[in-house]
Amino acid sequence: MAQKPSIPKGTRDFSQSEMAERNYIFDTIKGVFRCYGYTQIETPAMENLSTLLGKYGDEGDKLLFRIQNSGEKAALAPEKGLRYDLTVPFARYVVQHQSEISFPFKRFQIQPVWRADRPQKGRYREFYQCDVDVIGSRSQVNEVELVQIVDRVFSLLGIRVAIKINNRKVLTGFAEIAAAPDKVVDITVAIDKLDKIGLEKVEEEMTEKGISPEGIEVIREILSLEGSTAEKLSRMRALFSGGSASGIVSETGLKGLDEVDELFALIDAVGISQEVGMDLSLARGLNYYTGAIFEVKALDWPIGSICGGGRYDNLTGIFGLPDMSGVGISFGADRIYDVLKGLDKFPASLSGSSQLLFAVMGDAELRYVLPIARKLRKKGISVEVYPDPGKLKKQFDYAQKKAIPFISINGSTEIEGGTVNVKNLETGEQKAFELSDISGILGFIA
C-alpha cells in the first residue's frame, strides 16, 4: 500500500504563486534594510544547545527543538537545537567574528526559525523571520531608525499598523514600586499575556508567583493608565517618584521614562506616517531585553504581533564580549503574508511566472523560435518555449493556467516570411514582427 504523503504539523508547502508573493515581501523588506545601511549575513539552522538555552526564559526553553544525537553519541543528551530566533545566533556570530567586524555593526538576516509550539492560525512551528540589528552603539538614533524602517516597510506593503513602544527599565520600575524587585521576570511574563488572558487572569498569575495584593494594586493602577504618550509619561513619573501607594522611588523606572521621552522626541522629529504610541502593558517575554521594546500589530486584520524587538545590553556578554549594546527588530514574514493575503494586498502582477509563451507545433517551428526566445531572455524578458509539440488548445490552456499574458504561434508562413507572430491573450490583439525586430516585440509585450 502506498504511503500517504504528509508534512509535519505546523509546517507548510509553498506553491509557485505563493513563493512569488513571499519573495515580494522579502524583496520589499530587504530593499528598506539596505536603504539604512544594513548588509546581510546567514547562520546555521542548528546551534549548540548551550548557545540557545537560558536566553528565552523558562517558557522559551520548553519550545526549543532539540536535535537527537546520532552515531556513537546517540544515547547521550541532545547537544544541538534548531534556532529559536535569529538574535541569539547573531550575538554568537558577533563574538565569534569580532576581529572581522567594524562597529557599530549593522546586519540583516532572513532565515527560518523553529519553535515547538502548538500550531494554530497565524502560529507555525517553522516560520521565517526578517531580522535587522545594529550592535556596538547605545544611541537611540538606532531605535528611531528601526521605527522608520517599520514605518517604511508597512507603508510600501500597504498595511496599516500600530507601532507600540515600552521600555524594560519601566517594567523593572513596576516591580520596584510594587515592593517586588526580585519578581521582575514573573511580573513581565504575566503582563506580556494581558491581551490574551485579560487583567484578572494576569493578577491571578502574579498572585501565584508571590506578588502581594498591595503590589498587584500598584501594577493595576499602572496598566489602567490612559491618554497620550506624554500624559502617560507624566503620570508614570509621579508614580516612580514615590507617588504610588507603596511610596517607593524607582530610579531604574525613571531612567526608563527618560529613554522613552528621548525616543518619542526623535520620532516626532523625523515624522512617522503609521500609528505609534507608548503601551505600558507591552512586555515581550524575552529575558535579554534591557531598554526599548517594540511590537507592531496590523490594524485591519485580526492576527498577533507581526513585528517586534528591542534593546539588549548583555547578550554578547554571555559569550564573552561584555559592554556591547545592540538593538533590533524582527519582521514575521509568515504573519505578514497572512495579512496581505487576507486584505488582498498582493500586486496582481505577481500571478504570472512568464510574460511570453512560444507555442510549438513541430520540430521546424521549435528550431525557429529557440533563437528568438534566447534573444528576448538576454533582454530580461521571462519567456517559455512549450517543450512538447502538439495541439494548440493544450498550449493555450497552459498559458491560461499560468497567467501568461502573451503567446507566439509560428508556422510555415512565419518561417518562410521571417516573421514572429505575438498575441495578447487578454485583449486579443495580434501583431507580426520582423525576425530581427526584437525591440518591437519588447514594446508590444511590455
ABEGO torsion letter per residue (X at the ends): XBBBBBBBBGBBBBBAAAAAAAAAAAAAAAAAAAAAGBBBBBBBABBBAAAABGAAEAAAAAABBBBBBBEAAAABBBABBBBABAAAAAAAAAAAAAAABBOBBBBBBBBBBBBBBBBBBGBBABBBBBBBBBBGBABAAAAAAAAAAAAAAAAAAGBBBBBBBBBAAAAAAAAAAAGBAAAAAAAAAAAAAAAAAEAAAAAAAAAAAGBBAAAAAAAAAAAABBEBAAAAAAAAAAAAAGABAAGBBBAAAAAAAAAAAAAAAAAAAAEBABBBBBBAABAEABAABABBBBBBBBAABBBBBABBEEBBAAAAAAAGBBGBBBBBBBBBAAAAAAAAAAAGABBAAAABABABBBBBABAAAAAAAAAAAAAAAAAGBBBBBBABBEBAAAAAAAAAAAGBABBBBBBAAAAAAGBBBBBBAAAGBBBBBBAABAAAAAAAAX
